[in-house]
Amino acid sequence: MKKRSRLELIMEILEAINSEEGINPTWLSIKVNLSYDRVKKILDYLIARGLVESLPSDERKGFTKLVLTTKGMELVKELRKMKSLLRDYGLL
């Protein structure tokens, strides 16, 4: 199995949060097949850059949910375009 680059991991995490708005960090780590510690480090990076927000869960006290910010949604849209372009040229 090929090791995923940091960019690929970030893209997968953003896509997962986008597809399941309100996902919690533990479920996200399962969905992207990474350890919780690794996901947490990347989430901290994305939160610091204003791409992801961590909000208190409405359903479970003490739990958090993750949502993309407007900036994060714009980045996902641009990354999808870039991915499509790379596929068109046979680079992916």
Backbone bond lengths (Angstrom), bond angles and torsions (degrees), N, CA, C in turn:
res aa  C-N    CA-C-N  psi(-1)  N-CA   C-N-CA  omega(-1)  CA-C   N-CA-C  phi
1 M - - - 1.442 - - 1.531 109.22 -
2 K 1.327 115.88 133.15 1.462 121.61 -178.20 1.530 110.61 -74.63
3 K 1.307 115.70 136.62 1.461 120.95 177.39 1.527 108.60 -72.17
4 R 1.335 116.07 132.88 1.464 120.82 -179.53 1.529 110.10 -81.64
5 S 1.329 114.91 140.75 1.458 119.80 177.80 1.531 109.28 -75.22
6 R 1.310 115.79 166.41 1.471 120.73 178.28 1.535 110.21 -59.57
7 L 1.332 116.91 -40.72 1.463 120.67 178.63 1.527 111.05 -62.59
8 E 1.324 116.98 -42.92 1.464 120.30 177.93 1.529 111.12 -62.05
9 L 1.331 116.75 -40.78 1.461 120.66 178.54 1.525 110.96 -63.79
10 I 1.331 116.02 -44.10 1.464 120.15 178.59 1.529 110.31 -61.81
11 M 1.325 116.54 -44.03 1.466 120.38 179.23 1.528 110.82 -61.24
12 E 1.320 117.01 -44.60 1.469 120.68 179.87 1.527 111.35 -62.83
13 I 1.317 116.43 -42.13 1.466 120.42 179.97 1.520 110.70 -65.24
14 L 1.329 117.07 -45.55 1.475 119.97 178.44 1.530 111.08 -62.27
15 E 1.323 116.77 -42.69 1.477 120.56 178.22 1.529 111.25 -62.35
16 A 1.323 116.77 -41.71 1.469 120.62 -179.73 1.522 111.19 -64.93
17 I 1.326 117.16 -42.18 1.470 120.57 178.28 1.518 109.49 -66.67
18 N 1.323 116.81 -38.28 1.459 121.10 179.11 1.532 111.60 -64.84
19 S 1.325 116.07 -39.94 1.473 119.34 -177.41 1.525 112.79 -76.71
20 E 1.324 116.93 -26.52 1.463 120.80 179.91 1.519 109.35 -130.57
21 E 1.316 115.93 72.87 1.459 119.64 -178.86 1.526 109.64 -58.29
22 G 1.307 115.52 132.51 1.457 120.09 -178.48 1.519 113.09 93.11
23 I 1.337 116.85 8.30 1.464 121.07 178.98 1.527 108.90 -64.42
24 N 1.322 116.59 145.47 1.470 118.09 177.68 1.532 109.49 -92.84
25 P 1.322 117.07 157.86 1.473 120.16 -174.65 1.530 114.52 -57.56
26 T 1.320 117.85 -35.59 1.467 120.02 -179.65 1.521 110.73 -66.43
27 W 1.324 116.37 -46.86 1.470 120.15 179.48 1.529 109.77 -64.80
28 L 1.321 117.45 -36.74 1.460 121.52 177.83 1.525 110.28 -60.49
29 S 1.320 117.43 -43.72 1.472 120.21 -179.87 1.527 111.18 -61.93
30 I 1.318 117.08 -35.82 1.473 121.25 176.92 1.524 109.72 -68.62
31 K 1.326 115.65 -45.16 1.468 120.57 -176.67 1.529 112.26 -62.43
32 V 1.333 118.14 -38.45 1.467 120.77 -178.89 1.532 112.48 -96.01
33 N 1.327 116.67 2.48 1.457 123.18 175.72 1.536 112.56 58.19
34 L 1.329 114.23 52.61 1.459 121.56 176.64 1.516 108.85 -133.80
35 S 1.318 116.63 156.03 1.455 119.19 176.79 1.527 109.38 -65.60
36 Y 1.319 115.57 152.82 1.473 120.57 -179.79 1.531 110.00 -58.48
37 D 1.338 117.34 -41.35 1.470 121.00 -179.12 1.528 111.86 -60.35
38 R 1.321 115.81 -42.86 1.477 120.45 179.65 1.530 110.33 -66.29
39 V 1.328 117.13 -43.47 1.467 121.10 178.25 1.522 109.87 -62.69
40 K 1.316 116.99 -41.68 1.466 121.52 -179.12 1.527 111.26 -60.15
41 K 1.334 116.88 -42.83 1.472 120.60 178.81 1.534 110.96 -62.02
42 I 1.322 115.94 -44.05 1.466 119.82 -179.87 1.521 110.17 -68.33
43 L 1.331 117.32 -39.67 1.465 120.41 177.41 1.528 111.02 -61.92
44 D 1.312 117.47 -42.87 1.468 120.76 177.89 1.527 110.08 -57.96
45 Y 1.324 116.15 -41.49 1.463 122.47 178.38 1.536 110.41 -62.95
46 L 1.334 116.92 -45.76 1.469 121.64 -178.38 1.528 111.62 -69.44
47 I 1.309 116.65 -37.49 1.475 121.38 178.36 1.527 109.71 -66.36
48 A 1.332 117.20 -43.12 1.467 121.55 -179.88 1.527 111.80 -61.89
49 R 1.324 117.02 -27.22 1.457 121.33 -179.84 1.530 112.99 -94.88
50 G 1.321 116.27 4.99 1.457 120.48 175.50 1.517 114.87 74.63
51 L 1.342 117.33 24.83 1.462 121.12 -179.55 1.524 112.08 -96.51
52 V 1.317 116.05 -27.94 1.471 122.62 -177.99 1.520 108.16 -132.20
53 E 1.331 114.70 146.59 1.464 120.61 175.83 1.518 108.81 -120.03
54 S 1.302 116.56 140.94 1.456 122.67 175.86 1.530 107.16 -107.98
55 L 1.321 115.99 116.70 1.463 121.61 -175.74 1.522 110.50 -118.30
56 P 1.335 117.82 153.49 1.466 119.35 175.47 1.532 109.71 -65.18
57 S 1.310 115.90 140.42 1.461 121.07 178.96 1.519 110.51 -73.20
58 D 1.316 116.02 138.64 1.467 121.24 176.11 1.524 110.84 -75.78
59 E 1.336 115.52 -28.75 1.458 120.64 -172.63 1.525 114.01 -86.67
60 R 1.331 116.95 -35.59 1.462 120.05 -174.90 1.518 110.55 -131.12
61 K 1.300 115.17 120.53 1.456 121.15 179.96 1.531 110.12 -63.14
62 G 1.325 116.46 134.75 1.455 121.60 178.61 1.519 114.06 86.63
63 F 1.324 117.71 -4.50 1.458 121.03 179.79 1.525 109.50 -102.73
64 T 1.326 115.30 157.19 1.453 119.65 177.76 1.519 110.27 -117.53
65 K 1.321 114.28 157.74 1.460 120.33 174.16 1.521 107.12 -125.93
66 L 1.313 115.49 152.04 1.460 121.18 -177.25 1.516 110.17 -110.54
67 V 1.319 116.22 135.93 1.462 121.68 176.43 1.526 108.56 -136.82
68 L 1.322 115.82 151.31 1.457 120.39 175.03 1.517 109.47 -79.73
69 T 1.303 116.00 142.93 1.459 120.73 172.34 1.534 106.77 -81.62
70 T 1.317 116.80 174.44 1.467 120.82 176.00 1.524 109.67 -58.08
71 K 1.315 115.73 -42.83 1.470 121.67 177.86 1.536 110.86 -60.78
72 G 1.323 116.56 -40.50 1.460 121.65 178.17 1.520 112.04 -65.72
73 M 1.341 116.72 -40.30 1.462 120.23 178.31 1.529 111.15 -65.12
74 E 1.329 116.26 -39.21 1.465 120.31 177.40 1.520 110.64 -63.38
75 L 1.332 116.85 -41.59 1.456 120.77 178.86 1.533 111.19 -63.11
76 V 1.324 117.54 -42.79 1.469 120.99 178.44 1.521 109.99 -59.24
77 K 1.325 116.78 -43.61 1.459 121.04 -179.87 1.537 110.57 -61.94
78 E 1.324 116.69 -44.12 1.470 120.76 179.73 1.534 111.35 -67.97
79 L 1.319 117.31 -38.85 1.466 120.45 178.35 1.523 111.41 -64.40
80 R 1.336 116.84 -37.14 1.467 120.10 176.65 1.522 110.87 -62.83
81 K 1.337 116.65 -41.52 1.470 120.65 177.75 1.522 110.02 -62.32
82 M 1.325 116.21 -44.98 1.457 120.65 -179.14 1.534 110.70 -63.29
83 K 1.313 116.01 -42.19 1.469 121.00 179.34 1.527 110.39 -61.72
84 S 1.328 116.10 -43.15 1.456 121.56 179.82 1.530 110.37 -63.01
85 L 1.311 116.61 -43.19 1.459 121.53 178.76 1.522 111.18 -62.61
86 L 1.325 116.82 -43.70 1.463 121.15 178.41 1.527 111.24 -62.55
87 R 1.323 116.80 -38.40 1.475 120.48 177.41 1.524 110.34 -65.85
88 D 1.337 116.69 -42.12 1.461 121.15 179.80 1.526 111.78 -58.00
89 Y 1.312 117.02 -33.36 1.456 121.90 -179.98 1.529 112.80 -93.48
90 G 1.326 115.65 5.21 1.465 119.88 177.24 1.516 113.99 72.14
91 L 1.313 115.90 22.88 1.461 119.47 -179.35 1.523 113.48 -93.98
92 L 1.303 116.49 -5.71 1.463 120.71 176.88 1.505 110.27 -122.71
